Amino acid sequence: MRQAKWGRRAVMGGLVAGLAMLAPPLAAQSISGGYRAEGRNPDGSAYRGTVTIREEGGMVYVSWRVGNQSYNGTGTRNGDIIWVDWGSNYPVVYVRMPSGELHGTWGNGTALERLIP
């Protein structure tokens, strides 16, 4: 009897897991809007700036303003992961956090950036 009970639990657990995989993904929350940027350059120096993000037609458009310099990039989004080509050899890669912040890395992982809504 003990084996049969354990076997049913395993089968039910497998069915629940399988059904969860078939469920459609939840709609991702929009990341469009203005952000305050805080980051660290590859050399370790800190910077601050502003960022505007616009999502349109499956594309992500990003404009950074840091000091007297402006940068623009375009990218894509897969759920909470955003990849942005901004003209460097390596993209900026952000992860959308539950708080709405975007935490990212650039410079092939040698630099960090946090975008705060």
MMTF fields as JSON, N, C-alpha, C and O atoms, coordinates in Angstrom:
{
  "mmtfVersion": "1.0.0",
  "mmtfProducer": "UNKNOWN",
  "numBonds": 467,
  "numAtoms": 468,
  "numGroups": 117,
  "numChains": 1,
  "numModels": 1,
  "chainsPerModel": [1],
  "groupsPerChain": [117],
  "chainIdList": ["A"],
  "bondAtomList": [4, 2, 8, 6, 12, 10, 16, 14, 20, 18, 24, 22, 28, 26, 32, 30, 36, 34, 40, 38, 44, 42, 48, 46, 52, 50, 56, 54, 60, 58, 64, 62, 68, 66, 72, 70, 76, 74, 80, 78, 84, 82, 88, 86, 92, 90, 96, 94, 100, 98, 104, 102, 108, 106, 112, 110, 116, 114, 120, 118, 124, 122, 128, 126, 132, 130, 136, 134, 140, 138, 144, 142, 148, 146, 152, 150, 156, 154, 160, 158, 164, 162, 168, 166, 172, 170, 176, 174, 180, 178, 184, 182, 188, 186, 192, 190, 196, 194, 200, 198, 204, 202, 208, 206, 212, 210, 216, 214, 220, 218, 224, 222, 228, 226, 232, 230, 236, 234, 240, 238, 244, 242, 248, 246, 252, 250, 256, 254, 260, 258, 264, 262, 268, 266, 272, 270, 276, 274, 280, 278, 284, 282, 288, 286, 292, 290, 296, 294, 300, 298, 304, 302, 308, 306, 312, 310, 316, 314, 320, 318, 324, 322, 328, 326, 332, 330, 336, 334, 340, 338, 344, 342, 348, 346, 352, 350, 356, 354, 360, 358, 364, 362, 368, 366, 372, 370, 376, 374, 380, 378, 384, 382, 388, 386, 392, 390, 396, 394, 400, 398, 404, 402, 408, 406, 412, 410, 416, 414, 420, 418, 424, 422, 428, 426, 432, 430, 436, 434, 440, 438, 444, 442, 448, 446, 452, 450, 456, 454, 460, 458, 464, 462],
  "bondOrderList": [1, 1, 1, 1, 1, 1, 1, 1, 1, 1, 1, 1, 1, 1, 1, 1, 1, 1, 1, 1, 1, 1, 1, 1, 1, 1, 1, 1, 1, 1, 1, 1, 1, 1, 1, 1, 1, 1, 1, 1, 1, 1, 1, 1, 1, 1, 1, 1, 1, 1, 1, 1, 1, 1, 1, 1, 1, 1, 1, 1, 1, 1, 1, 1, 1, 1, 1, 1, 1, 1, 1, 1, 1, 1, 1, 1, 1, 1, 1, 1, 1, 1, 1, 1, 1, 1, 1, 1, 1, 1, 1, 1, 1, 1, 1, 1, 1, 1, 1, 1, 1, 1, 1, 1, 1, 1, 1, 1, 1, 1, 1, 1, 1, 1, 1, 1],
  "groupList": [{"groupName": "MET", "atomNameList": ["N", "CA", "C", "O"], "elementList": ["N", "C", "C", "O"], "formalChargeList": [0, 0, 0, 0], "bondAtomList": [1, 0, 2, 1, 3, 2], "bondOrderList": [1, 1, 2], "singleLetterCode": "M", "chemCompType": "L-PEPTIDE LINKING"}, {"groupName": "ARG", "atomNameList": ["N", "CA", "C", "O"], "elementList": ["N", "C", "C", "O"], "formalChargeList": [0, 0, 0, 0], "bondAtomList": [1, 0, 2, 1, 3, 2], "bondOrderList": [1, 1, 2], "singleLetterCode": "R", "chemCompType": "L-PEPTIDE LINKING"}, {"groupName": "GLN", "atomNameList": ["N", "CA", "C", "O"], "elementList": ["N", "C", "C", "O"], "formalChargeList": [0, 0, 0, 0], "bondAtomList": [1, 0, 2, 1, 3, 2], "bondOrderList": [1, 1, 2], "singleLetterCode": "Q", "chemCompType": "L-PEPTIDE LINKING"}, {"groupName": "ALA", "atomNameList": ["N", "CA", "C", "O"], "elementList": ["N", "C", "C", "O"], "formalChargeList": [0, 0, 0, 0], "bondAtomList": [1, 0, 2, 1, 3, 2], "bondOrderList": [1, 1, 2], "singleLetterCode": "A", "chemCompType": "L-PEPTIDE LINKING"}, {"groupName": "LYS", "atomNameList": ["N", "CA", "C", "O"], "elementList": ["N", "C", "C", "O"], "formalChargeList": [0, 0, 0, 0], "bondAtomList": [1, 0, 2, 1, 3, 2], "bondOrderList": [1, 1, 2], "singleLetterCode": "K", "chemCompType": "L-PEPTIDE LINKING"}, {"groupName": "TRP", "atomNameList": ["N", "CA", "C", "O"], "elementList": ["N", "C", "C", "O"], "formalChargeList": [0, 0, 0, 0], "bondAtomList": [1, 0, 2, 1, 3, 2], "bondOrderList": [1, 1, 2], "singleLetterCode": "W", "chemCompType": "L-PEPTIDE LINKING"}, {"groupName": "GLY", "atomNameList": ["N", "CA", "C", "O"], "elementList": ["N", "C", "C", "O"], "formalChargeList": [0, 0, 0, 0], "bondAtomList": [1, 0, 2, 1, 3, 2], "bondOrderList": [1, 1, 2], "singleLetterCode": "G", "chemCompType": "PEPTIDE LINKING"}, {"groupName": "VAL", "atomNameList": ["N", "CA", "C", "O"], "elementList": ["N", "C", "C", "O"], "formalChargeList": [0, 0, 0, 0], "bondAtomList": [1, 0, 2, 1, 3, 2], "bondOrderList": [1, 1, 2], "singleLetterCode": "V", "chemCompType": "L-PEPTIDE LINKING"}, {"groupName": "LEU", "atomNameList": ["N", "CA", "C", "O"], "elementList": ["N", "C", "C", "O"], "formalChargeList": [0, 0, 0, 0], "bondAtomList": [1, 0, 2, 1, 3, 2], "bondOrderList": [1, 1, 2], "singleLetterCode": "L", "chemCompType": "L-PEPTIDE LINKING"}, {"groupName": "PRO", "atomNameList": ["N", "CA", "C", "O"], "elementList": ["N", "C", "C", "O"], "formalChargeList": [0, 0, 0, 0], "bondAtomList": [1, 0, 2, 1, 3, 2], "bondOrderList": [1, 1, 2], "singleLetterCode": "P", "chemCompType": "L-PEPTIDE LINKING"}, {"groupName": "SER", "atomNameList": ["N", "CA", "C", "O"], "elementList": ["N", "C", "C", "O"], "formalChargeList": [0, 0, 0, 0], "bondAtomList": [1, 0, 2, 1, 3, 2], "bondOrderList": [1, 1, 2], "singleLetterCode": "S", "chemCompType": "L-PEPTIDE LINKING"}, {"groupName": "ILE", "atomNameList": ["N", "CA", "C", "O"], "elementList": ["N", "C", "C", "O"], "formalChargeList": [0, 0, 0, 0], "bondAtomList": [1, 0, 2, 1, 3, 2], "bondOrderList": [1, 1, 2], "singleLetterCode": "I", "chemCompType": "L-PEPTIDE LINKING"}, {"groupName": "TYR", "atomNameList": ["N", "CA", "C", "O"], "elementList": ["N", "C", "C", "O"], "formalChargeList": [0, 0, 0, 0], "bondAtomList": [1, 0, 2, 1, 3, 2], "bondOrderList": [1, 1, 2], "singleLetterCode": "Y", "chemCompType": "L-PEPTIDE LINKING"}, {"groupName": "GLU", "atomNameList": ["N", "CA", "C", "O"], "elementList": ["N", "C", "C", "O"], "formalChargeList": [0, 0, 0, 0], "bondAtomList": [1, 0, 2, 1, 3, 2], "bondOrderList": [1, 1, 2], "singleLetterCode": "E", "chemCompType": "L-PEPTIDE LINKING"}, {"groupName": "ASN", "atomNameList": ["N", "CA", "C", "O"], "elementList": ["N", "C", "C", "O"], "formalChargeList": [0, 0, 0, 0], "bondAtomList": [1, 0, 2, 1, 3, 2], "bondOrderList": [1, 1, 2], "singleLetterCode": "N", "chemCompType": "L-PEPTIDE LINKING"}, {"groupName": "ASP", "atomNameList": ["N", "CA", "C", "O"], "elementList": ["N", "C", "C", "O"], "formalChargeList": [0, 0, 0, 0], "bondAtomList": [1, 0, 2, 1, 3, 2], "bondOrderList": [1, 1, 2], "singleLetterCode": "D", "chemCompType": "L-PEPTIDE LINKING"}, {"groupName": "THR", "atomNameList": ["N", "CA", "C", "O"], "elementList": ["N", "C", "C", "O"], "formalChargeList": [0, 0, 0, 0], "bondAtomList": [1, 0, 2, 1, 3, 2], "bondOrderList": [1, 1, 2], "singleLetterCode": "T", "chemCompType": "L-PEPTIDE LINKING"}, {"groupName": "HIS", "atomNameList": ["N", "CA", "C", "O"], "elementList": ["N", "C", "C", "O"], "formalChargeList": [0, 0, 0, 0], "bondAtomList": [1, 0, 2, 1, 3, 2], "bondOrderList": [1, 1, 2], "singleLetterCode": "H", "chemCompType": "L-PEPTIDE LINKING"}],
  "groupTypeList": [0, 1, 2, 3, 4, 5, 6, 1, 1, 3, 7, 0, 6, 6, 8, 7, 3, 6, 8, 3, 0, 8, 3, 9, 9, 8, 3, 3, 2, 10, 11, 10, 6, 6, 12, 1, 3, 13, 6, 1, 14, 9, 15, 6, 10, 3, 12, 1, 6, 16, 7, 16, 11, 1, 13, 13, 6, 6, 0, 7, 12, 7, 10, 5, 1, 7, 6, 14, 2, 10, 12, 14, 6, 16, 6, 16, 1, 14, 6, 15, 11, 11, 5, 7, 15, 5, 6, 10, 14, 12, 9, 7, 7, 12, 7, 1, 0, 9, 10, 6, 13, 8, 17, 6, 16, 5, 6, 14, 6, 16, 3, 8, 13, 1, 8, 11, 9],
  "groupIdList": [1, 2, 3, 4, 5, 6, 7, 8, 9, 10, 11, 12, 13, 14, 15, 16, 17, 18, 19, 20, 21, 22, 23, 24, 25, 26, 27, 28, 29, 30, 31, 32, 33, 34, 35, 36, 37, 38, 39, 40, 41, 42, 43, 44, 45, 46, 47, 48, 49, 50, 51, 52, 53, 54, 55, 56, 57, 58, 59, 60, 61, 62, 63, 64, 65, 66, 67, 68, 69, 70, 71, 72, 73, 74, 75, 76, 77, 78, 79, 80, 81, 82, 83, 84, 85, 86, 87, 88, 89, 90, 91, 92, 93, 94, 95, 96, 97, 98, 99, 100, 101, 102, 103, 104, 105, 106, 107, 108, 109, 110, 111, 112, 113, 114, 115, 116, 117],
  "secStructList": [7, 2, 2, 2, 2, 2, 2, 2, 2, 2, 2, 2, 2, 2, 2, 2, 2, 2, 2, 2, 2, 2, 1, 7, 7, 7, 7, 7, 7, 7, 7, 7, 3, 3, 3, 3, 3, 3, 3, 3, 7, 6, 6, 1, 7, 3, 3, 3, 3, 3, 3, 3, 3, 3, 3, 3, 6, 6, 3, 3, 3, 3, 3, 3, 3, 3, 6, 6, 3, 3, 3, 3, 3, 3, 3, 3, 3, 3, 6, 6, 3, 3, 3, 3, 3, 7, 1, 1, 1, 1, 7, 3, 3, 3, 3, 3, 7, 6, 6, 1, 7, 3, 3, 3, 3, 3, 6, 6, 6, 6, 3, 3, 3, 3, 3, 3, 7],
  "xCoordList": [0.823, 0.0, 0.866, 0.53, 1.965, 2.842, 3.424, 3.49, 3.844, 4.405, 3.363, 3.666, 2.161, 1.105, 0.813, 0.611, 0.789, 0.522, 1.631, 1.344, 2.883, 4.015, 3.963, 4.26, 3.59, 3.5, 2.45, 2.682, 1.304, 0.251, 0.712, 0.415, 1.431, 1.943, 2.901, 2.849, 3.766, 4.731, 4.01, 4.357, 3.007, 2.252, 1.512, 1.539, 0.852, 0.12, 1.077, 0.775, 2.219, 3.211, 3.692, 3.867, 3.902, 4.319, 3.257, 3.573, 2.002, 0.901, 0.785, 0.605, 0.886, 0.803, 1.955, 1.744, 3.154, 4.309, 4.116, 4.425, 3.61, 3.376, 2.341, 2.523, 1.263, 0.232, 0.765, 0.411, 1.605, 2.183, 3.042, 3.087, 3.723, 4.562, 3.707, 4.162, 2.49, 1.609, 0.881, 0.355, 0.838, 0.134, 0.827, 2.055, 0.042, 0.665, 1.433, 1.036, 2.545, 3.316, 2.508, 1.661, 2.781, 2.134, 2.652, 3.822, 1.788, 2.196, 3.238, 3.059, 4.312, 5.378, 4.924, 4.279, 5.259, 4.929, 5.793, 6.952, 5.225, 5.941, 7.144, 7.097, 8.195, 9.378, 9.511, 10.476, 8.544, 8.587, 8.516, 7.776, 9.304, 9.266, 10.638, 11.621, 10.681, 11.925, 12.537, 11.827, 13.863, 14.606, 15.768, 16.288, 16.156, 17.395, 18.445, 18.199, 19.599, 20.66, 21.762, 22.181, 22.222, 23.388, 24.265, 23.787, 25.538, 26.371, 27.826, 28.276, 28.553, 30.01, 30.617, 30.234, 31.57, 32.295, 33.252, 33.503, 33.795, 34.76, 35.965, 36.555, 36.335, 37.476, 37.082, 37.934, 35.805, 35.34, 34.775, 34.196, 34.93, 34.391, 32.87, 32.293, 32.241, 30.781, 30.248, 30.939, 29.024, 28.338, 26.85, 26.311, 26.214, 24.767, 24.225, 24.938, 22.969, 22.356, 20.878, 20.277, 20.299, 18.89, 18.755, 19.588, 17.69, 17.448, 15.964, 15.112, 15.671, 14.302, 14.195, 15.019, 13.173, 12.963, 11.574, 10.6, 11.517, 10.24, 10.167, 11.077, 9.073, 8.824, 7.807, 6.768, 8.125, 7.211, 7.449, 8.574, 6.386, 6.467, 7.484, 8.144, 7.617, 8.561, 10.004, 10.895, 10.23, 11.571, 11.626, 10.607, 12.832, 13.079, 14.046, 15.105, 13.675, 14.507, 14.951, 14.123, 16.262, 16.822, 17.657, 18.458, 17.465, 18.271, 18.855, 18.123, 20.179, 20.893, 21.409, 21.799, 21.407, 22.041, 22.904, 22.386, 24.232, 25.192, 26.135, 26.917, 26.047, 26.847, 26.486, 25.313, 27.501, 27.285, 27.133, 27.053, 27.092, 27.063, 25.714, 25.049, 25.327, 24.093, 24.425, 25.327, 23.693, 23.852, 22.462, 21.5, 22.363, 21.095, 21.325, 22.389, 20.315, 20.412, 19.053, 18.012, 19.088, 17.865, 18.086, 19.203, 17.002, 17.158, 15.866, 14.869, 15.922, 14.776, 14.584, 15.443, 13.423, 13.077, 12.492, 11.685, 12.918, 12.35, 11.95, 12.772, 10.687, 10.221, 10.884, 10.698, 11.656, 12.323, 13.772, 14.497, 14.205, 15.574, 15.527, 14.769, 16.34, 16.392, 17.822, 18.753, 18.004, 19.315, 19.309, 18.406, 20.293, 20.326, 21.682, 22.724, 21.644, 22.838, 22.961, 22.066, 24.062, 24.245, 25.503, 26.016, 25.994, 27.133, 28.469, 29.498, 28.482, 29.704, 29.859, 28.955, 30.996, 31.196, 30.269, 29.961, 29.825, 28.987, 27.707, 27.735, 26.583, 25.318, 25.217, 25.986, 24.247, 23.83, 22.77, 21.868, 22.867, 21.887, 21.274, 21.967, 19.958, 19.235, 18.33, 17.881, 18.08, 17.061, 16.073, 16.464, 14.784, 13.748, 13.477, 13.131, 13.638, 13.43, 11.957, 11.259, 11.464, 10.075, 9.731, 8.57, 10.707, 10.476, 10.266, 9.858, 10.54, 10.469, 11.815, 11.953, 12.82, 14.17, 14.719, 14.308, 15.652, 16.381, 17.83, 18.474, 18.338, 19.737, 20.468, 20.047, 21.568, 22.245, 23.742, 24.35, 24.308, 25.749, 26.103, 25.331, 27.252, 27.742, 29.265, 29.85, 29.91, 31.368, 31.818, 32.831, 31.053, 31.358, 31.4, 32.226, 30.49, 30.387, 31.309, 31.343, 32.061, 32.999, 32.394, 33.022, 31.163, 30.495, 29.071, 28.479, 28.538, 27.2, 26.337, 26.844, 25.014, 24.098, 22.784, 22.292, 22.219, 20.9, 20.014, 20.372, 18.85, 17.886, 16.72, 16.106, 16.43, 15.411, 14.251, 14.443, 13.04, 11.893, 11.569, 10.64],
  "yCoordList": [-1.193, 0.0, 1.256, 2.237, 1.235, 2.396, 2.722, 3.892, 1.714, 1.933, 2.511, 3.427, 2.003, 2.497, 3.961, 4.748, 4.334, 5.719, 6.631, 7.694, 6.229, 7.015, 7.109, 8.16, 6.027, 6.02, 6.997, 7.694, 7.06, 8.003, 9.441, 10.307, 9.696, 11.064, 11.462, 12.589, 10.553, 10.855, 11.133, 12.07, 10.318, 10.514, 11.842, 12.584, 12.16, 13.423, 14.614, 15.613, 14.504, 15.576, 15.795, 16.93, 14.701, 14.802, 15.44, 16.24, 15.097, 15.695, 17.186, 17.975, 17.575, 18.994, 19.758, 20.835, 19.215, 19.873, 19.977, 21.008, 18.923, 18.941, 19.97, 20.668, 20.081, 21.071, 22.483, 23.377, 22.692, 24.021, 24.438, 25.615, 23.47, 23.778, 24.146, 24.9, 23.637, 23.93, 25.254, 25.777, 25.806, 27.06, 28.183, 28.218, 29.108, 30.221, 31.106, 31.237, 31.728, 32.595, 33.83, 34.292, 34.352, 35.582, 36.737, 36.764, 37.674, 38.834, 39.628, 39.912, 39.977, 40.738, 42.179, 42.757, 42.754, 44.141, 45.038, 44.727, 46.142, 47.077, 47.672, 47.921, 47.887, 48.547, 49.962, 50.662, 50.388, 51.734, 52.78, 52.634, 53.844, 54.938, 55.514, 55.181, 56.388, 57.04, 56.39, 55.912, 56.38, 55.745, 56.635, 57.428, 56.484, 57.058, 55.958, 54.827, 56.271, 55.278, 55.488, 56.615, 54.382, 54.363, 53.221, 52.1, 53.499, 52.433, 52.528, 53.487, 51.496, 51.408, 51.077, 50.103, 51.906, 51.672, 50.501, 50.06, 49.985, 48.886, 49.209, 48.306, 50.499, 50.867, 51.043, 51.358, 50.843, 50.95, 52.303, 52.446, 53.3, 54.626, 54.611, 53.898, 55.413, 55.471, 56.518, 57.482, 56.32, 57.313, 57.314, 56.358, 58.414, 58.56, 59.219, 59.941, 58.959, 59.564, 59.266, 58.868, 59.459, 59.169, 58.286, 58.317, 57.504, 56.574, 56.609, 56.644, 56.599, 56.481, 55.208, 54.956, 54.405, 53.15, 53.184, 53.612, 52.712, 52.614, 51.246, 50.843, 50.538, 49.25, 49.476, 50.105, 48.953, 49.126, 48.039, 47.838, 47.344, 46.338, 45.242, 44.774, 44.83, 43.773, 44.237, 43.429, 45.518, 46.085, 46.951, 47.448, 47.119, 47.973, 49.065, 48.775, 50.323, 51.465, 52.15, 52.505, 52.333, 52.875, 54.109, 54.103, 55.174, 56.391, 56.687, 56.85, 56.756, 57.067, 58.502, 58.972, 59.182, 60.498, 60.433, 60.35, 60.47, 60.399, 61.589, 61.656, 62.528, 63.74, 64.478, 64.745, 64.809, 65.511, 64.563, 65.011, 63.274, 62.299, 61.607, 61.362, 61.298, 60.567, 59.305, 59.295, 58.248, 56.966, 56.451, 56.688, 55.749, 55.165, 53.713, 53.338, 52.907, 51.499, 50.909, 51.461, 49.779, 49.035, 47.599, 47.083, 46.97, 45.599, 44.82, 45.224, 43.693, 42.8, 42.392, 42.592, 41.814, 41.39, 39.995, 39.668, 39.179, 37.847, 37.739, 37.405, 38.022, 38.015, 39.124, 40.3, 38.769, 39.754, 40.01, 40.693, 39.474, 39.683, 40.622, 40.394, 41.679, 42.668, 42.754, 42.939, 42.62, 42.724, 43.988, 44.172, 44.871, 46.134, 46.312, 46.318, 46.457, 46.779, 48.291, 48.992, 48.79, 50.239, 50.704, 51.795, 49.854, 50.224, 49.744, 50.006, 49.053, 48.491, 47.057, 46.515, 46.458, 45.051, 44.119, 43.022, 44.558, 43.724, 44.467, 45.68, 43.759, 44.429, 44.738, 44.231, 45.583, 45.74, 44.671, 44.516, 43.94, 42.902, 43.245, 43.315, 43.458, 43.794, 42.64, 41.846, 42.573, 41.678, 42.574, 43.386, 42.422, 43.189, 42.524, 41.345, 43.29, 42.804, 42.975, 43.773, 42.243, 42.395, 43.831, 44.231, 44.604, 45.995, 46.916, 48.064, 46.426, 47.26, 47.814, 48.359, 47.682, 48.109, 47.174, 46.019, 47.694, 46.88, 46.822, 47.857, 45.621, 45.433, 44.875, 43.876, 45.521, 45.11, 45.085, 45.523, 44.549, 44.502, 44.878, 44.633, 45.463, 45.814, 45.709, 45.369, 45.996, 45.871, 44.435, 44.178, 43.496, 42.065, 41.634, 40.815, 42.206, 41.826, 42.584, 42.296, 43.548, 44.298, 45.557, 46.22, 45.899, 47.102, 46.74, 45.791, 47.518, 47.263, 48.503, 49.624, 48.302, 49.422, 49.04, 47.927, 49.963, 49.76, 50.906, 52.075, 50.567, 51.566, 51.544, 50.504, 52.709, 52.837, 53.658, 54.805, 53.071, 53.816, 55.08, 55.806],
  "zCoordList": [0.0, 0.0, 0.0, -0.663, 0.729, 0.802, -0.57, -0.947, -1.316, -2.641, -3.585, -4.349, -3.546, -4.423, -4.133, -5.057, -2.851, -2.484, -3.016, -3.567, -2.857, -3.353, -4.873, -5.44, -5.531, -6.985, -7.486, -8.474, -6.826, -7.219, -7.022, -7.844, -5.945, -5.72, -6.832, -7.324, -7.227, -8.281, -9.596, -10.314, -9.907, -11.143, -11.106, -12.088, -9.997, -9.873, -9.96, -10.614, -9.305, -9.376, -10.799, -11.24, -11.511, -12.906, -13.775, -14.656, -13.54, -14.3, -14.028, -14.956, -12.767, -12.426, -13.08, -13.637, -13.017, -13.636, -15.144, -15.741, -15.757, -17.196, -17.594, -18.591, -16.842, -17.138, -16.964, -17.733, -15.974, -15.753, -16.944, -17.302, -17.554, -18.712, -19.92, -20.781, -20.006, -21.119, -20.969, -21.951, -19.773, -19.531, -20.287, -20.357, -20.857, -21.573, -20.606, -19.448, -21.064, -20.178, -19.804, -20.569, -18.622, -18.197, -19.045, -19.424, -19.333, -20.109, -19.328, -18.144, -19.996, -19.347, -19.149, -20.024, -18.006, -17.747, -18.611, -18.888, -19.03, -19.886, -19.147, -17.942, -19.888, -19.337, -19.897, -19.589, -20.719, -21.295, -20.192, -19.218, -20.366, -19.405, -19.129, -19.792, -18.132, -17.747, -16.516, -15.632, -16.472, -15.384, -14.96, -15.744, -13.714, -13.194, -13.307, -12.887, -13.862, -14.04, -13.012, -12.749, -12.438, -11.554, -12.044, -12.223, -12.26, -12.787, -12.413, -11.787, -12.82, -12.646, -14.006, -14.654, -14.423, -15.664, -15.505, -14.383, -16.613, -16.506, -15.619, -15.026, -15.524, -14.677, -13.205, -12.374, -12.879, -11.498, -11.119, -10.042, -11.978, -11.66, -11.768, -12.589, -10.92, -10.877, -11.847, -12.178, -12.293, -13.108, -12.775, -12.218, -13.134, -12.975, -14.24, -14.936, -14.519, -15.691, -15.741, -14.743, -16.899, -17.121, -18.353, -19.258, -18.365, -19.467, -19.8, -18.911, -21.096, -21.567, -22.388, -23.268, -22.098, -22.827, -23.449, -22.832, -24.705, -25.414, -26.077, -26.802, -25.819, -26.472, -27.587, -27.383, -28.762, -29.884, -30.919, -31.375, -31.284, -32.339, -32.081, -33.009, -30.827, -30.494, -30.34, -30.079, -30.499, -30.335, -29.09, -28.61, -28.578, -27.421, -27.87, -28.427, -27.624, -27.992, -26.704, -25.865, -26.552, -25.316, -25.634, -26.569, -24.845, -24.942, -23.572, -22.596, -23.507, -22.268, -22.346, -23.414, -21.225, -21.097, -19.846, -18.732, -20.031, -18.929, -19.091, -20.04, -18.146, -18.262, -19.535, -19.795, -20.332, -21.603, -22.777, -23.92, -22.525, -23.613, -23.705, -22.699, -24.941, -25.203, -25.976, -26.814, -25.689, -26.362, -26.715, -25.985, -27.832, -28.247, -28.609, -29.102, -28.358, -28.709, -29.025, -28.666, -29.702, -30.0, -29.575, -29.606, -29.18, -28.727, -28.75, -29.348, -28.079, -27.99, -26.545, -25.686, -26.318, -24.969, -25.023, -25.894, -24.07, -23.896, -22.428, -21.575, -22.142, -20.747, -19.966, -20.279, -18.951, -18.108, -18.511, -17.788, -19.648, -20.13, -21.334, -22.276, -21.299, -22.371, -22.882, -22.098, -24.199, -24.847, -25.684, -26.5, -25.506, -26.234, -26.909, -26.254, -28.247, -29.021, -29.027, -29.5, -28.506, -28.416, -29.151, -28.9, -30.068, -30.894, -30.374, -30.997, -29.259, -28.695, -29.199, -29.835, -28.914, -29.282, -28.517, -28.982, -27.342, -26.483, -26.138, -25.928, -26.077, -25.744, -24.256, -23.44, -23.93, -22.543, -22.323, -23.146, -21.233, -20.917, -19.562, -18.547, -19.57, -18.345, -17.932, -18.759, -16.642, -16.087, -15.35, -14.511, -15.672, -14.973, -13.633, -13.572, -12.562, -11.21, -10.827, -11.452, -9.814, -9.371, -8.974, -9.071, -8.535, -8.136, -9.329, -9.157, -10.543, -11.736, -12.146, -13.24, -11.277, -11.641, -12.718, -12.824, -13.515, -14.472, -14.008, -13.837, -13.807, -13.412, -14.612, -15.195, -14.985, -16.195, -16.094, -15.118, -17.155, -17.3, -18.73, -19.657, -18.895, -20.219, -20.205, -19.176, -21.327, -21.379, -21.173, -20.523, -21.734, -21.597, -20.132, -19.731, -19.345, -17.941, -17.015, -15.818, -17.532, -16.686, -16.095, -15.269, -16.516, -16.024, -15.616, -16.131, -14.682, -14.154, -14.253, -14.213, -14.386, -14.42, -13.789, -13.974, -13.045, -12.438, -12.888, -12.739, -13.44, -13.865, -12.886, -12.649, -12.324, -11.284, -11.85, -12.256, -11.878, -12.449, -11.661, -12.014]
}
